[in-house]
Every structure is written in C-alpha cells, then in structure tokens.
Amino acid sequence: MAEGIPALLLPQPVKVHEVRHTKIFINNEWHTSISGRTFPTFNPATGAKICDVEEADKEDVDKAVQAARAAEQRGSPWRRMDASSRGRLLHQLADLMERDRRLLATLETLDTGKPFLQSFFIDLDGSIKTLRYYAGWADKIHGKSLPVDESFMCFTKHEPVGVCGAIIPWNFPLLMFMWKMAPALSCGNTVVIKPAEQTPLTALHIGALIKEAGFPPGVVNIVPGFGPTAGASIASHMDIDKVAFTGSTEIGQLIKEASAKSNLKRVTLELGGKNPCIVFADCDLQLAVEETQKGAVYNQETAKKIVIGDPLDPQTSHGPQISRQQFDKIMDLIESGKEEGARLEYGGSAVGEKTLYIQPTIFSGVKDHMRIAKEEVYNLFQFTTDGSDTGMEIFGPVQCIFSFKRQQEAIERANNSKYGLVSAVFTTSMDRALTVSAALETGTVWINCYNALHAQTPFGGYKMSGNGRELGEYALAEYSEVKAVTIKLSETL
C-alpha cells in the first residue's frame, strides 16, 4: 500500500467470514433460497472465492413481488407516507452509505476487480449523489391544471407505476442499482432488484441499510441470482408493472419480448454501444488523449503509465476483467484485430499466467469492416481532420484508431451503426462542436470531455442502444403514470 494516504482512502480489511449479507432480502428480512441452492462470488483479481450467496429462482422472485405488491397497495404505510417523508428516507439511506462508504467501496472492488479509488470516488460518490438528487424530487413531482373548453376543469396528477423490477449489470453494480432504485422510490413505487450474479455483495449490503434507514417492509427487495432464472422471472412476471435493465442489446431484446408476451409492462433499456469519439485537428490534443484514455480504461493516464496490479492498492489504476468469459472475449477480439491487419501500437497481451489481467491495448489503422470496429463492446472513435489516425474501444482495455479527412465523413461513419448510446467531440471551434453534436445520432454527446455523468443529466441511447432515459428529471417519467381528471362544472359543483 502507498504511504501517506489517509486511512479513509485505504480499503477496509474484509475477511471472508466478515461478509455479513449473503441472503435474499425480502420484506426487510433475510431469507435462504426456496430451492436451497447457493452460488459463489469470486474476486477476479485473485480467482479466490469470496463467499457463497443464496440463489434466487422463480419462486423467490414470486415471493419478492408479493411483498412489493403488498407494500405499494393503497392504504399501506408506504403509500400513506407523504412525499417529503419519502425524500427524508432517501436522504437517510444516503447518510448511511456515507457512513459505510469505505466498506462499500472495498466490497465493490473485491467483487468487480475495479481499482479501490475508482470505487470510492466514482461509484460511491455517484451513488450517493443520485440518492440525494432524487430525495429532493420526492415532494416536487406534480401535475398541471389544463385550460379546456367551456364549463370543464381538467388537471393531471402523477401516480406510481406500481411494482418495478430492475436487472443490474456487473460493471457498475452499485451505481446502476441507485440509478434505478432512487427515481422509482422518489415516485412512490416499490422495487424488486436482481444484481448481477458476478457482483451481488454491495447490493445486499444496501438491503441492510434500507432496513436501518426505516423503509417499510417490501418497498425494496433484492433477489441475487442468474439471468435465465431470476432475471427472466422478473421480465415475464405478470405482477411487475415496469422493468429497467442495463446490459447487452441481445438480452434487452429478450426482456422486451417477455414484456410484450406477459402484461405489456413498461421497459427501460440502457444497452450496448459503439461510441464514436471524434477528435479534430484543432483540438487541445493533450486533453483529447487524457479523455479518450478515460473512455477506454476509465482513468486519466496514457496507456504506458497505467498501473496494473492489486485493485485494493490505491496506486493501482487498472484491474482485471470480471470473468474468464469476458477475458476470453476480449482476447479473441484482440487477436482478430491482429489477424485482420490492424497495427498493434501497444499492449495486446495477457498479464501473467492464469490471471484475468489484460494489458491496455491500442490499435491503429483500424478499418470499418474489422471485427474490432463492428462488434458491440463499447467503442471509441477518435478522428482527426488531417488524415491521421483515429480511435475505437472494446468493452475492455482496448482502444482502436481510425482516420478521416472530412467532417461529414466522420459524422456519416459515426452514425453508420445500429447503436447510439454516447459520442464525444474534441475541438476548439464552438461552431463545429454544435454542428457535429447536432448531427450525431446518440443519446449523449460529450464535448471536450468523456464519461461526464451527473445525476441531473439524462442518460440513454438511440436506436439499438435502448429505450427511455435514466437520471435527471426525465427518469421520473419512466416511473410515473399520468392521470387526467376532467370535471364538468355546474352550479352545484
């Protein structure tokens, strides 16, 4: 560990027997699975098992949905609670997360392999800010009075959707939990949440904090399990009114199909992307290098300065892949880049034997037809107008560089994708920045920055990158039903 670092910014020692919360959380109580099955969760940095977690299946999801349905019924403690009190509970949960921030960051790092300081400063900070943002919205969600013809009066009111299911990915397990839970609770809904099977530990710790904060039983239920069982049960459940999912486009399509075949539940999807980053010759090149590296490996260092090592060491800036499956997928794509003629500028190899670490990798001379250019794994284009190379990234530590000569060419190539999640533009010309951002077919455009996420700013994709928006005021519409009330006025009314 580095010397001179404040104790708060060092991981909290967590031994296997000290992982307290490994059971299913329903009705503010801890449950073993109905099937009696458990599954292991591993530390991807070492391959060591952290602990066994109770495996929720369809019957456990049914039990959680029953609890959530009871908690959202009219006349229940949750539905009788005034809106400002809902906000205070969300603030209380944020306070408890502040208290347990070091422990939560440590659990996140143990389970995901991401560097501890990233967990502490990005995941925990973003999670707490998201809770506080939606805590402030709780008593400000309201309808309108509408001018209608003659002797009628009309007003709208916003009501909860009901029971909301959420299926969380492994890359940002705690942050995505809050992105879905916070607006749902702010609007008065109840939730059933399935964390990713690779990374369930922080979600389960939040269950304990939910109870400690004073949320009524059944408002939040957490069912760790697998996609084909617990996840599929949420997507097809006849008594779940809305489902939110972050993950692959292929699974998003299955969830939407399950919604249509069950009860036409609402669906919010934040899916994959091939995210173009257009770097013009007039930009601040040093800034562009730092920010495109942030997009590729989520840190602000150039590839050769990235510190690979133990994620619990605060000096580490690059950890392992989440699983052998993801590792093999990335290595296969790296090999395809070599075979198809892309120029390997740096990295391209595994680090050590029998580990899940991959060197930060940079390809140049990438062509649009190559697998590393086409396959959905989060990609980053970096373009320059002088005809030099540009860049694209894989859902792993790989950056791919392309080139273009004209602005319109860059726009057309960036939009020539079935995805449309995010994009970025680097230029010192405000006219160019606004012109190009208007033309890009993505839900988010970052100008002279990357990964600039804020609780106030909506996030979601165009095309096959998803439906609906998370974060900001826009997310409230995903968790509210609008009711119009029209009154015929008379002398007696």
Helices and strands as residue ranges (DSSP letters): G 7-9, G 16-18, E 24-26, E 29-31, E 38-42, E 49-54, H 58-72, H 77-80, H 83-99, H 101-112, H 116-118, I 119-124, H 125-137, E 145-146, E 152-160, E 163-167, H 173-186, E 190-194, H 201-213, E 220-222, I 227-231, H 232-236, E 242-246, H 249-261, E 266-270, E 275-279, H 285-297, G 303-305, H 324-339, E 343-346, E 361-364, H 371-374, E 380-381, E 392-394, E 398-400, H 407-415, E 419-420, E 422-426, H 430-439, E 444-447, E 462-463, E 466-467, H 474-478, E 480-488
